[in-house]
C-alpha cells in the first residue's frame, strides 16, 4: 500500500514538472509494471523493465555517417528515455518516502534506524547517483572507475593524423598550380617527390574497415593520453554522407571540421573499457576546441555537465564493443597506418617510415584469458544478451588464433576475414545467415575500394595483410591462410563450431572486493564504546565502528566504485557470542531491504546501513587520490545492557549489466555495552 502511495506521489511530481513528457511517463509506468517479470536474457531490462531494442542488421553508425537519420525516435532512444524516466521515478520515490517517514510516528526500532541515518548520512551515498541524465551519469561512472577523464584534444602536440596512400604514394589535397589553383590530389613518393595530380580518388591501398567512415578518407586525427595503466584514445574522424572522398576543402589537413567524434578508455590491468560517442544528429564538429568529458570534470562542474548532455549520443546506439573486442583498446589494421602493419617490410619499409605512425599505438599481445569488461550501465543495459553470448575462439595450432585474440564478434567476423583476404563462410541456419551475408556485402564494398596495386596480383602485395608465420611482415611473401584453415576458423567465429573452437566467454565478470577476487580487503576493524553525556538523541552510548580499506583495483588512485554495507543485530548480554547470532550474508546484502530513512532500513531481522564511504567523503564529491588505506567510521547509537553484532560487507558498483558485486569474506565484530568500560570483541 505504501509503495503504491509513494509511486502515485512520485508520478504526480514528475507529471507536474515534465508535462511535455507525458508519453515518456506512460512508457515508464508500463515498464515499472513489467519490471518484476524481467529476467536476465529477456526482452526487457531487469533493472527498469524497459523493452530492450533488437540488434539492427544495418550498422547504425553507417546510417548516421551517411546523413540518413530516421525521421522519428529510434528504438535505442526510446529505450534510454524509458530507462531515465524509471530511474528518475525511483529517485523521486525515495525522496518522497523520506519526507513521509519524517512526518509519521515511529517505534523504537525505527527510532534506532533514523538516528543511525542522522548520525552518518553525510558519508552514505552511492557513486554516480547525482543524476539520472544518461550522459552525465555515464561520465560520473567513468570518473569513478578510471579516475579523471582528460579532455579530447585532437590538435594536441602528441596527436597524429591519418594520411591517405594510393598506389604506394602519399596523397595530399592541395591547390594545383596548373589548374588555376583548383583543389586536386597530389601524389608524393616516400621521399616527398611529386608523382602526379589527379582530380579524384576512388580507391586507396588501405580502405577503412570501420563501416562508419569514408572508405578512403584522409586527415582524420588521433590523440592518445596515458595515465598509469589507464589510457584514452580520442578520435576526430572526417567522413562524408556517401562515404566517398571528394576534392572539397573539408578534406584538407588544415580544415578543422570533422564528422564523427569518439573516445575509448582502457585500463590495461583490469581490462575495463568504455566508449564515448558524439551525438549522431550532428554532422560537423570542430577540433580547434577541446571536448569536455561526459559529466564534466567533476560532480561540481555544472557548466561542463550541462554542455556534455548536448555533445554526446544519449541513445548509446553505436556498437563500439563489437569491433573493439580483442581485449585491447584499439584495432590495429592497415588503415590506422601503424608502421608494423600494411607495409611489406614492416618497420624497415621506406613507406612505413615516411607515411606510418610508427609506434604511436604500442604493440601488445592480448591474452585470451585476460579480464575484459565494458563500463557504462546505460551502454551495457541493452546489450546483456549479446555480451554474455560473445566468445573468444581458441583453436590450438591454428595460424591465426595462435597469435591473436579472435572472437565471435567483429575481430573474427570482419577483421580476420580482411586480414586473411577471405570471405566469411559458415554453415548456418537460414535465420542466422542474414548477418553473414551482410558482412560479405560490406567486405565486398571495402575490397571494391582497394587499389589493384595493394593486392597480391598488384605491385604492392600488401593484401592480405596478415600472413601465417610472418604476421605483419609481408616481405617474405608467405602463402596466405589456406581455404581449409579459413573454413575451420570462419565456422568457429560465426558461433557454428564445436569443441574444436575452444570457446570461452569474451566478457568477464565484475570482480568483487576482497582477498580472493580483486585482491583488496578491508582491515583493522575496531569498535569503541563512548559515553554520551547527556544522552544523545535518547541513546546513552555511541559505538564508533572503524576500519581501513584501499580500493587499489586497477591502480587508479581516485577509484571510487566501492561502498560498504553494515548490518546490525541487537540482543541482551545473557549469553556468549555465537557466529549464528550475527547478521547473515543475505541480510547484509539487503536481499529484502526495506528503507526507513535514507540509506538505512531493515533487512530481515537486522538493521542495515548502506553505501558507507570513507571519512569526509561527502555526497557527490570526487575523492582525492589515495595510495594507502583510507579510514572508514560509522557511529552507532547504543543502549546499556545490549550487545551489538555487526557484519560489514564491501560491494563494488560494476556500472554494467552485472549491477553489484558483493564481497564474500566474513567481516564480523561485536560490542557489549555494559555501561562500564569493556573491550570490544573481534571475530
FILO-675111 format. One line per 5 residues: their letters; for each residue x negated, y, z of C-alpha. Coordinates in Angstrom, 1 decimal. Example, Ala and Ser with C-alpha at 12.3 -4.5 7.8 and 13.67 -1.06 7.14 Angstrom:
REM FILO-675111
as) -12.3:-4.5:7.8  -13.7:-1.1:7.1
END
This chain:
REM FILO-675111
xxxxx) 0.0:0.0:0.0  -2.8:2.4:1.0  -4.7:1.6:-2.2  -1.7:2.4:-4.3  -1.1:5.7:-2.4
xxxxx) -4.8:6.7:-2.9  -4.6:5.8:-6.6  -1.5:7.9:-7.0  -3.1:10.9:-5.4  -6.3:10.4:-7.5
xxxxx) -4.3:10.2:-10.7  -2.4:13.4:-9.7  -5.6:15.2:-9.1  -7.0:14.1:-12.4  -3.8:14.9:-14.2
xxxxx) -3.8:18.4:-12.9  -7.4:19.0:-13.7  -7.5:17.3:-17.0  -4.1:17.7:-18.5  -5.6:17.8:-22.0
xxxxx) -6.9:14.3:-21.4  -3.6:12.6:-20.7  -4.3:9.9:-23.4  -7.6:9.1:-21.7  -5.9:9.0:-18.3
xxxxx) -3.4:6.4:-19.6  -6.2:4.5:-21.1  -8.0:4.4:-17.7  -4.9:3.4:-15.8  -4.3:0.5:-18.1
xxxxx) -8.0:-0.5:-17.7  -7.6:-0.5:-13.9  -4.6:-2.8:-14.1  -6.7:-5.1:-16.3  -9.8:-4.9:-14.1
xxxxx) -9.1:-7.8:-11.6  -8.8:-10.2:-14.6  -12.0:-9.2:-16.3  -15.0:-11.6:-16.0  -18.5:-11.9:-17.4
xxxxx) -18.4:-12.5:-21.2  -14.7:-11.5:-21.5  -13.4:-8.9:-23.9  -13.3:-6.3:-21.1  -15.9:-4.7:-18.8
xxxxx) -15.7:-6.3:-15.4  -16.6:-3.0:-13.6  -13.9:-0.9:-15.1  -11.5:-3.1:-17.2  -12.1:-1.1:-20.3
xxxxx) -12.0:-3.0:-23.6  -15.4:-3.8:-25.0  -15.9:-2.7:-28.6  -16.6:-5.5:-31.1  -20.0:-5.6:-32.7
xxxxx) -20.0:-3.7:-36.0  -21.1:-5.6:-39.1  -22.3:-2.4:-40.8  -25.1:-0.7:-38.8  -23.6:2.4:-37.2
xxxxx) -26.9:4.2:-37.4  -26.9:3.9:-41.1  -23.4:5.3:-41.3  -24.4:8.3:-39.2  -27.5:8.9:-41.2
xxxxx) -25.6:9.0:-44.4  -23.2:11.6:-43.0  -20.1:9.4:-43.4  -18.8:9.6:-39.8  -15.4:8.0:-39.0
xxxxx) -12.6:10.6:-39.1  -11.4:9.6:-35.6  -12.9:8.4:-32.3  -14.9:5.2:-32.8  -14.3:2.1:-30.6
xxxxx) -17.6:2.9:-28.8  -16.5:6.4:-28.0  -13.1:5.1:-26.7  -14.9:2.6:-24.5  -17.2:5.1:-22.9
xxxxx) -14.4:7.7:-22.5  -12.3:5.0:-20.7  -15.3:3.9:-18.6  -16.0:7.5:-17.5  -12.4:8.1:-16.6
xxxxx) -12.1:4.9:-14.5  -15.3:5.8:-12.6  -14.1:9.3:-12.0  -10.8:7.9:-10.7  -12.6:5.7:-8.2
xxxxx) -14.8:8.5:-7.1  -11.8:10.7:-6.5  -10.0:7.9:-4.7  -12.9:7.6:-2.3  -12.8:11.4:-1.6
xxxxx) -9.1:11.3:-1.0  -9.4:8.3:1.3  -11.9:10.1:3.5  -9.6:13.1:3.7  -6.6:11.0:4.7
xxxxx) -8.6:9.0:7.2  -9.7:12.2:8.9  -6.0:13.1:9.5  -4.8:9.7:10.8  -5.4:8.4:14.4
xxxxx) -7.9:5.6:14.7  -8.6:2.8:17.2  -11.9:2.1:19.0  -13.3:0.1:16.1  -12.6:2.8:13.6
xxxxx) -14.0:5.3:16.1  -17.2:3.4:16.1  -17.3:3.4:12.3  -16.5:7.1:11.9  -19.2:8.0:14.5
xxxxx) -21.7:5.8:12.8  -21.0:7.5:9.5  -21.1:11.0:11.0  -24.5:10.5:12.6  -26.0:9.1:9.4
xxxxx) -24.2:10.5:6.4  -27.0:12.8:5.3  -29.0:9.7:4.2  -26.2:7.5:3.0  -25.8:7.7:-0.8
xxxxx) -26.1:5.7:-3.9  -28.7:6.7:-6.5  -27.4:8.1:-9.8  -24.0:8.8:-8.3  -23.8:12.6:-8.6
xxxxx) -21.6:12.4:-11.7  -19.8:10.0:-14.0  -20.6:12.0:-17.1  -22.2:9.4:-19.3  -25.3:11.2:-20.4
xxxxx) -26.1:12.9:-17.1  -25.6:9.7:-15.2  -27.8:7.9:-17.7  -30.5:10.5:-17.1  -30.2:10.1:-13.4
xxxxx) -30.7:6.3:-13.8  -33.8:6.8:-15.9  -35.5:9.0:-13.3  -34.5:6.5:-10.6  -36.3:3.7:-12.4
xxxxx) -39.0:5.3:-14.5  -39.7:8.5:-12.5  -39.7:11.9:-14.1  -38.9:11.8:-17.8  -41.1:14.1:-19.9
xxxxx) -39.6:16.5:-22.4  -39.6:15.3:-26.0  -42.2:17.4:-27.9  -42.8:16.2:-31.4  -45.2:19.1:-32.1
xxxxx) -47.4:18.4:-29.1  -51.1:18.3:-29.8  -51.2:14.5:-29.4  -48.2:13.9:-31.7  -48.6:12.3:-35.1
xxxxx) -46.7:12.4:-38.4  -45.7:9.6:-40.7  -47.1:10.1:-44.1  -45.9:8.5:-47.4  -48.0:6.2:-49.6
xxxxx) -47.3:5.3:-53.2  -49.5:3.0:-55.3  -52.2:3.2:-52.6  -52.3:7.0:-52.6  -51.1:9.6:-50.1
xxxxx) -48.1:11.8:-51.3  -47.5:15.4:-50.2  -44.7:17.7:-51.2  -46.3:20.9:-52.4  -45.8:23.8:-54.9
xxxxx) -47.0:22.6:-58.4  -49.0:25.5:-60.0  -48.4:24.1:-63.4  -44.7:24.2:-62.9  -44.2:27.7:-61.7
xxxxx) -45.0:26.5:-58.1  -41.8:24.4:-58.0  -42.0:21.8:-55.3  -43.3:18.4:-56.5  -45.0:15.4:-55.2
xxxxx) -48.8:15.5:-55.3  -50.6:12.1:-55.2  -54.0:12.1:-53.5  -56.5:9.2:-53.1  -58.3:8.3:-49.9
xxxxx) -60.9:10.9:-50.4  -58.3:13.7:-50.9  -58.8:13.9:-54.6  -55.9:14.8:-56.9  -54.4:11.9:-58.8
xxxxx) -51.2:13.2:-60.4  -48.0:15.1:-59.9  -44.5:13.5:-60.0  -41.1:15.1:-59.8  -39.5:12.3:-57.8
xxxxx) -40.3:9.3:-55.6  -38.0:6.3:-56.0  -40.3:3.7:-54.5  -43.1:3.5:-51.9  -45.6:1.0:-50.7
xxxxx) -44.1:0.7:-47.2  -40.4:1.3:-47.1  -38.7:1.6:-43.7  -37.0:-1.4:-42.1  -35.1:0.8:-39.6
xxxxx) -31.8:0.8:-41.5  -31.0:4.3:-40.4  -33.7:6.5:-42.1  -34.6:7.2:-45.7  -36.4:4.2:-47.1
xxxxx) -39.3:6.2:-48.4  -39.1:9.2:-46.2  -42.0:11.3:-45.2  -43.3:13.6:-42.4  -41.3:12.2:-39.5
xxxxx) -43.1:12.7:-36.2  -44.0:10.6:-33.2  -45.2:11.6:-29.8  -46.4:9.2:-27.1  -46.7:10.1:-23.4
xxxxx) -48.3:7.7:-20.8  -47.9:8.0:-17.1  -49.4:5.0:-15.3  -47.6:1.8:-16.5  -44.7:3.9:-18.0
xxxxx) -44.9:5.2:-21.5  -42.5:7.2:-23.6  -42.3:7.3:-27.3  -40.5:10.2:-28.9  -39.2:10.0:-32.5
xxxxx) -38.2:13.0:-34.6  -37.2:11.4:-37.9  -36.3:13.1:-41.1  -33.6:11.4:-43.2  -31.0:12.2:-45.8
xxxxx) -27.4:11.4:-46.3  -28.0:9.0:-49.2  -31.2:7.6:-47.6  -33.3:8.7:-50.6  -36.2:11.1:-50.9
xxxxx) -35.9:14.4:-52.8  -38.1:17.4:-53.5  -36.1:19.6:-51.2  -38.3:21.7:-48.9  -36.7:19.9:-46.0
xxxxx) -39.3:17.1:-46.6  -42.3:19.3:-46.2  -44.6:18.7:-43.2  -44.2:22.4:-42.2  -40.4:22.3:-42.2
xxxxx) -39.2:21.7:-38.6  -35.8:20.3:-39.5  -35.1:16.6:-38.9  -32.0:14.4:-38.7  -32.5:11.8:-36.0
xxxxx) -33.9:12.2:-32.5  -34.6:9.4:-30.1  -36.9:8.2:-27.4  -38.0:4.9:-25.9  -39.1:4.4:-22.3
xxxxx) -41.0:1.3:-21.2  -42.7:0.0:-18.1  -45.4:-2.4:-19.1  -45.5:-4.1:-15.7  -41.8:-4.8:-15.3
xxxxx) -40.6:-5.0:-18.9  -37.9:-2.4:-18.2  -37.0:-0.5:-21.4  -34.5:2.3:-22.1  -33.3:4.0:-25.3
xxxxx) -32.4:7.7:-25.6  -30.5:8.7:-28.8  -29.5:12.1:-30.1  -25.8:12.7:-31.0  -24.6:11.3:-34.2
xxxxx) -22.3:14.0:-35.4  -25.2:16.4:-35.8  -27.2:16.4:-39.0  -30.0:18.8:-38.2  -32.4:19.1:-35.2
xxxxx) -35.4:21.4:-34.9  -38.6:20.2:-33.4  -40.1:23.6:-32.6  -38.3:23.4:-29.3  -39.0:20.6:-26.8
xxxxx) -36.0:18.4:-25.9  -35.0:18.1:-22.2  -34.4:14.6:-20.9  -30.8:13.4:-20.3  -29.7:14.6:-16.9
xxxxx) -32.2:17.4:-17.0  -35.4:17.4:-14.9  -33.6:16.7:-11.6  -30.3:16.5:-9.8  -30.6:20.2:-9.2
xxxxx) -31.3:21.2:-12.8  -27.8:22.5:-13.5  -28.6:24.2:-16.8  -30.5:21.2:-18.2  -27.8:18.7:-17.2
xxxxx) -25.1:20.7:-19.0  -27.3:21.2:-22.1  -28.1:17.5:-22.5  -24.4:16.4:-22.4  -24.2:18.2:-25.8
xxxxx) -27.5:16.9:-27.1  -27.3:13.2:-26.8  -24.9:10.5:-28.0  -22.4:9.8:-25.2  -21.0:6.8:-27.0
xxxxx) -24.3:4.8:-27.0  -23.2:3.2:-30.2  -26.7:2.5:-31.8  -28.0:-1.0:-31.1  -31.6:0.0:-30.5
xxxxx) -32.0:-3.1:-28.3  -31.5:-5.3:-31.3  -34.7:-4.1:-33.1  -36.9:-3.2:-30.1  -36.5:-6.7:-28.7
xxxxx) -40.1:-8.1:-28.8  -40.9:-7.3:-25.2  -42.8:-4.1:-26.3  -41.6:-0.5:-26.6  -42.2:-0.4:-30.3
xxxxx) -42.2:-2.4:-33.5  -45.4:-2.4:-35.5  -44.8:-2.6:-39.2  -46.4:-1.0:-42.3  -44.0:1.9:-42.3
xxxxx) -45.4:3.1:-39.0  -48.9:3.4:-40.5  -50.8:1.6:-37.8  -54.3:1.0:-39.0  -54.2:-2.7:-38.4
xxxxx) -51.0:-3.4:-40.4  -50.2:-3.0:-44.1  -53.8:-2.4:-45.2  -55.8:-5.1:-47.0  -59.0:-4.7:-44.9
xxxxx) -57.3:-3.7:-41.6  -59.3:-1.2:-39.5  -62.1:-1.1:-42.1  -59.8:-0.2:-45.1  -60.5:3.2:-46.6
xxxxx) -56.8:3.9:-46.9  -56.3:2.9:-43.3  -59.0:5.3:-42.2  -57.6:8.1:-44.4  -53.8:7.6:-44.0
xxxxx) -53.2:5.5:-40.9  -52.5:6.4:-37.3  -55.5:4.4:-36.0  -54.8:3.1:-32.5  -52.1:5.7:-31.8
xxxxx) -49.8:2.8:-30.7  -52.1:0.4:-28.8  -52.4:-3.2:-29.6  -50.9:-5.5:-27.0  -49.8:-9.1:-27.0
xxxxx) -46.4:-9.7:-25.5  -45.7:-13.0:-23.7  -42.5:-14.9:-24.5  -42.0:-15.4:-20.7  -42.7:-11.8:-19.8
xxxxx) -39.9:-9.9:-17.9  -37.7:-7.7:-20.2  -34.6:-5.7:-19.2  -32.7:-2.8:-20.7  -31.9:0.0:-18.3
xxxxx) -28.7:2.0:-18.7  -25.4:1.0:-17.1  -23.3:2.6:-19.8  -25.6:1.3:-22.6  -25.5:-2.3:-21.4
xxxxx) -21.9:-2.4:-20.3  -20.6:-3.1:-23.8  -23.4:-5.5:-24.7  -23.4:-8.0:-21.9  -22.4:-10.9:-24.0
xxxxx) -24.8:-10.2:-26.8  -27.7:-9.7:-24.4  -27.0:-12.9:-22.5  -26.9:-14.8:-25.8  -30.1:-13.4:-27.1
xxxxx) -33.0:-15.9:-27.1  -36.8:-15.9:-27.6  -37.8:-18.5:-30.2  -40.9:-20.6:-29.2  -41.9:-23.2:-31.8
xxxxx) -45.3:-24.8:-30.8  -47.7:-24.9:-33.7  -45.7:-22.6:-36.0  -47.9:-19.9:-37.6  -45.5:-17.1:-36.7
xxxxx) -44.4:-17.9:-33.1  -47.9:-18.9:-32.1  -48.9:-15.2:-32.1  -45.6:-13.2:-32.0  -42.5:-12.9:-29.8
xxxxx) -39.7:-13.6:-32.2  -36.0:-13.5:-31.2  -32.6:-14.4:-32.4  -32.2:-10.6:-32.9  -33.9:-8.3:-35.4
xxxxx) -37.6:-9.3:-34.8  -36.6:-12.7:-36.1  -33.8:-12.0:-38.5  -35.3:-8.9:-40.2  -38.9:-8.0:-39.3
xxxxx) -40.2:-11.6:-39.5  -38.4:-12.0:-42.9  -40.0:-8.9:-44.4  -43.4:-9.7:-42.8  -43.4:-13.2:-44.4
xxxxx) -41.9:-11.9:-47.7  -39.0:-14.3:-47.4  -35.2:-14.0:-47.4  -33.2:-15.2:-44.3  -31.7:-18.6:-44.8
xxxxx) -29.9:-20.9:-42.4  -27.1:-23.5:-42.3  -24.3:-21.7:-40.6  -20.5:-22.0:-40.2  -18.5:-19.7:-42.6
xxxxx) -17.6:-17.2:-39.8  -21.2:-16.8:-38.8  -22.6:-16.4:-42.3  -21.5:-12.8:-42.9  -24.2:-11.2:-40.8
xxxxx) -26.8:-13.3:-42.6  -25.5:-12.2:-45.9  -25.6:-8.6:-44.7  -29.2:-9.0:-43.6  -30.2:-10.4:-47.0
xxxxx) -28.4:-7.5:-48.7  -30.3:-5.0:-46.5  -33.7:-6.7:-47.2  -33.0:-6.7:-50.9  -32.4:-2.9:-50.7
xxxxx) -35.7:-2.5:-48.9  -37.5:-4.6:-51.5  -35.9:-2.6:-54.2  -37.7:0.5:-52.8  -41.1:-1.2:-52.6
xxxxx) -43.6:-0.5:-55.4  -44.9:-3.3:-57.6  -48.4:-2.2:-56.5  -47.8:-3.3:-53.0  -46.6:-6.8:-53.8
xxxxx) -48.6:-10.0:-54.3  -48.3:-9.6:-58.0  -49.4:-5.9:-57.9  -52.7:-4.2:-57.3  -52.3:-3.6:-53.6
xxxxx) -51.3:-7.0:-52.5  -50.2:-5.8:-49.0  -46.8:-7.5:-49.1  -46.1:-9.9:-47.4  -47.9:-8.0:-44.6
xxxxx) -48.5:-10.8:-42.2  -50.3:-14.0:-43.1  -50.9:-17.3:-41.3  -54.3:-17.5:-39.6  -55.2:-13.9:-40.6
xxxxx) -52.3:-11.9:-39.3  -52.5:-8.3:-40.5  -55.9:-8.7:-42.2  -54.8:-9.2:-45.8  -58.2:-9.2:-47.4
xxxxx) -58.6:-13.0:-47.2  -55.5:-13.4:-49.4  -54.4:-16.4:-47.3  -51.4:-18.3:-48.7  -48.2:-16.9:-47.2
xxxxx) -45.8:-18.9:-45.0  -44.6:-21.9:-46.8  -41.0:-22.4:-47.7  -40.7:-25.3:-45.3  -42.2:-23.3:-42.4
xxxxx) -39.9:-20.4:-43.2  -36.8:-22.6:-43.4  -37.6:-24.1:-40.0  -38.1:-20.6:-38.4  -35.1:-19.0:-40.1
xxxxx) -32.9:-21.7:-38.8  -34.1:-21.0:-35.3  -33.9:-17.2:-35.4  -30.3:-17.5:-36.6  -29.4:-19.5:-33.5
xxxxx) -28.7:-22.6:-35.6  -31.6:-24.8:-34.4  -32.1:-27.3:-31.6  -34.8:-28.3:-29.1  -37.5:-27.7:-31.7
xxxxx) -36.8:-23.9:-31.4  -37.9:-23.8:-27.7  -35.1:-21.3:-26.9  -35.3:-19.3:-23.7  -33.4:-16.2:-22.6
xxxxx) -34.7:-13.0:-24.0  -33.5:-10.6:-21.3  -34.5:-11.4:-17.8  -32.6:-10.9:-14.5  -32.8:-7.7:-12.4
xxxxx) -35.3:-8.5:-9.6  -34.0:-8.3:-6.0  -36.1:-6.5:-3.4  -38.2:-9.0:-1.4  -41.3:-11.0:-1.0
xxxxx) -40.3:-13.8:-3.4  -38.8:-11.5:-6.1  -40.3:-8.0:-6.7  -42.9:-8.6:-4.0  -41.9:-5.7:-1.7
xxxxx) -40.2:-6.4:1.6  -39.1:-4.1:4.5  -41.2:-4.5:7.6  -41.9:-3.2:11.2  -38.3:-3.4:12.4
xxxxx) -37.6:-1.9:15.8  -34.6:-0.9:17.9  -35.0:1.8:20.6  -32.2:2.4:23.2  -31.9:6.1:24.1
xxxxx) -29.7:7.6:26.9  -27.3:10.2:25.7  -26.6:12.8:28.5  -24.0:14.0:28.3  -22.3:11.2:26.3
xxxxx) -22.4:11.8:22.6  -19.0:11.5:20.8  -17.8:9.3:23.6  -20.9:6.9:23.5  -23.4:6.9:26.3
xxxxx) -26.3:5.3:24.4  -27.9:5.6:21.0  -29.7:2.8:19.3  -32.4:4.1:16.9  -32.9:1.4:14.4
xxxxx) -36.2:1.8:12.4  -38.1:0.1:9.7  -40.6:0.8:6.9  -40.3:0.0:3.1  -42.3:0.8:0.0
xxxxx) -40.4:0.5:-3.3  -43.5:-0.4:-5.2  -42.0:-2.4:-8.1  -43.5:-1.2:-11.4  -45.9:1.1:-9.7
xxxxx) -43.7:4.1:-10.1  -44.3:6.5:-7.2  -40.9:8.2:-7.5  -38.9:5.0:-8.0  -35.6:5.3:-6.1
xxxxx) -33.3:2.3:-7.0  -33.3:0.5:-3.6  -30.9:1.2:-0.7  -30.2:-0.7:2.5  -27.0:-2.2:4.0
xxxxx) -26.9:-2.5:7.8  -24.2:-4.9:9.2  -23.4:-4.7:12.9  -21.7:-7.0:15.3  -21.0:-6.3:18.9
xxxxx) -20.5:-8.7:21.8  -20.8:-8.8:25.6  -24.1:-9.8:27.3  -22.6:-13.0:28.7  -24.8:-15.5:26.7
xxxxx) -28.1:-16.0:24.9  -28.7:-14.7:21.4  -27.8:-17.2:18.7  -28.6:-17.0:15.0  -24.9:-17.7:14.1
xxxxx) -23.8:-14.6:16.1  -25.5:-12.2:13.6  -23.6:-10.8:10.7  -23.6:-13.2:7.7  -25.1:-12.5:4.3
xxxxx) -21.6:-12.2:2.9  -20.8:-9.6:5.5  -23.9:-7.5:4.9  -23.4:-7.7:1.2  -20.0:-6.3:1.7
xxxxx) -18.1:-9.0:-0.2  -14.9:-7.9:1.4  -15.8:-4.4:2.3  -13.0:-2.0:3.4  -14.1:1.6:3.7
xxxxx) -13.2:3.6:6.8  -15.3:6.8:6.4  -17.7:7.5:3.5  -20.2:4.6:3.2  -19.1:3.0:6.5
xxxxx) -16.4:0.4:7.0  -15.6:-3.2:7.9  -16.9:-6.3:6.2  -15.4:-9.5:7.6  -15.8:-9.3:11.4
xxxxx) -18.8:-6.8:11.1  -19.1:-3.1:10.7  -21.1:-2.2:7.6  -23.1:0.8:6.8  -24.0:1.1:3.1
xxxxx) -26.6:2.9:0.9  -29.1:3.9:3.6  -32.1:5.8:2.1  -35.3:6.8:3.8  -35.6:9.6:6.4
xxxxx) -34.9:13.1:5.0  -33.8:11.8:1.6  -30.7:13.9:1.3  -27.9:13.3:-1.1  -28.8:13.8:-4.8
xxxxx) -32.4:14.8:-4.1  -35.2:13.4:-6.3  -37.7:11.7:-4.0  -41.3:12.9:-3.7  -43.9:10.3:-4.9
xxxxx) -45.0:7.7:-2.4  -47.8:5.1:-2.4  -47.3:4.0:1.3  -44.2:2.6:3.0  -41.5:5.2:3.8
xxxxx) -39.8:5.5:7.1  -36.1:4.5:7.5  -33.9:5.1:10.5  -30.3:4.6:11.5  -28.6:6.0:14.6
xxxxx) -26.0:3.6:16.1  -23.5:4.6:18.8  -23.7:2.2:21.7  -21.9:1.5:24.9  -23.1:0.0:28.2
xxxxx) -22.8:-3.8:28.6  -22.8:-4.6:24.9  -25.2:-6.5:22.6  -25.6:-5.1:19.1  -26.7:-7.6:16.4
xxxxx) -28.0:-6.3:13.1  -28.6:-7.8:9.7  -30.5:-5.4:7.4  -30.4:-6.1:3.6  -32.2:-4.2:0.8
xxxxx) -30.5:-4.1:-2.6  -31.5:-2.9:-6.0  -29.3:-0.8:-8.2  -30.0:-2.6:-11.6  -28.3:0.0:-13.8
xxxxx) -27.4:-2.7:-16.3  -24.7:-5.3:-16.6  -26.1:-7.1:-13.5  -24.8:-4.4:-11.2  -26.6:-5.0:-7.9
xxxxx) -29.4:-7.4:-6.9  -29.4:-8.1:-3.2  -32.4:-9.3:-1.2  -32.4:-12.9:0.0  -34.6:-12.7:3.1
xxxxx) -33.3:-12.6:6.7  -34.0:-9.3:8.5  -32.4:-9.7:11.9  -32.8:-7.6:15.0  -30.7:-7.1:18.2
xxxxx) -30.5:-4.7:21.0  -29.0:-5.3:24.5  -27.5:-2.2:26.0  -27.6:-2.8:29.8  -27.7:0.9:30.7
xxxxx) -31.2:0.3:32.1  -34.5:0.3:30.1  -34.7:-3.0:28.4  -36.7:-4.1:25.3  -35.1:-5.0:22.1
xxx) -35.4:-8.5:20.7  -36.6:-9.3:17.2  -35.9:-12.4:15.0
END
